[in-house]
C-alpha cells in the first residue's frame, strides 16, 4: 500500500462508521477509550498529540518483555486504548497549529477532548470557534465534573468520580467503603461519550447542525449506582457497603467452594427449585419456611436456613465441578482470576482477546464487546507511534504543499 493512500484505504475498509473522521485530542483512558470504540466500529480516528508532549500513557506499564529497552519502553497500555488510530503531531499552542486544526475540523465529523473545562477556550479552540469552522461538527467533551456547575474546573481522576459519584461509599466490605478495582469513572465516561457522539452525529447528518456532547465522569458514576438514589429519595436510607452480597436479594453472592469461590444467584422460586434438585436436597425443596422468594429474602430465615444450605452445597465441589453440574439450570459462575479469564474458551470464541501491534511488538488485549453482524475491526489492529502518520494526514488528507509541510515540521508545529 502506498503511504499517501492510507486514509482512502481505511475509509474503504467498510464498517458501520465508514467515512466518519474523528479528531482525537485525548489522553490517558476516558477519551482514548471513547475514540477506540469508534475506531473499532470503522471510523477513521486521527490521534492528535503535541510533538513535544505526546500521550503520557506511551510510557505506562505493562511493557513488552520481548522488545524495547528501558530507555524506550513499548507500552501495552497505550496499545490497548489506541488501536486502529492514525497519529499526527500538532502543537495547538502555536498560531499555525491552531489554523491547521481548524482546517482539520472543517473536514472532520467528530472532535473528542478530555481537557479540564476551559482549556480549549483558552487555546482559542472552544466549541463556539469550532462550529464556525464546521457547523456540523460534533464536539464531545469528557471531564471530571462537566462543562457546567460550580465544580467544573476542579481536577479529577477516576477515583475522584468514584468518590463524588457515590460508588466508593457503596462498594467494599461492610466495615468500610472501597474503590471499585478498575477505572470505572474513566471507562463509563468514555462509553457515554461514544453514545452521545453517535447520537449527535446522526442528527448532524440530517440537519447539518452539530452540537456539544458534555460527559462528566461524576455524572457517569452516579448513573451506575443502581437503586441507591431512588432508595434514598423515597425512604431516606443511605446505601452502604454490603460486601459480596446484595442489599435485599438472597441468596445472591459469593460462596466458597473447594478451590476458590463462585457466584451463586438462585434466588427466584424457579431457580431455587432447580438448585435444590441439582444438589439433591429434598429437605430444602420441601421446607415450607423457605418456599417463596419473599421468605428467603427475610434476613433471619436466610441466616438460619438458606445461607447454610448454599454453603454446604458449594463447599463440596470445585469451581469446574459446580459449573458442570449446574450448566444452564440456574445462575452459578466461577469467580475467575484474570489468568482464567484470558483462558476462557467462550471469550476466545467471541473475540474478546485480540492482538494489537505497536512499535513492532504484539500485545494481547481486550476486544470490543459491541459485536456487529457485518463486522468490527479490533482484530489484528495497530496502535500508532507518535506522529507516525503526519505525512498521510497533512499531505494526503489535509492537502498541504510539501514545502509548507516541511517548514511546519522544522518549526515543531507538527
Order of alpha helices (4+ residues) and beta strands (2+ residues): alpha-beta-alpha-beta-alpha-beta-alpha-beta-alpha-alpha-beta-alpha-alpha-alpha-beta-alpha-alpha-beta-beta-alpha-alpha-alpha-alpha-alpha-beta-alpha-alpha-beta-beta-beta-alpha
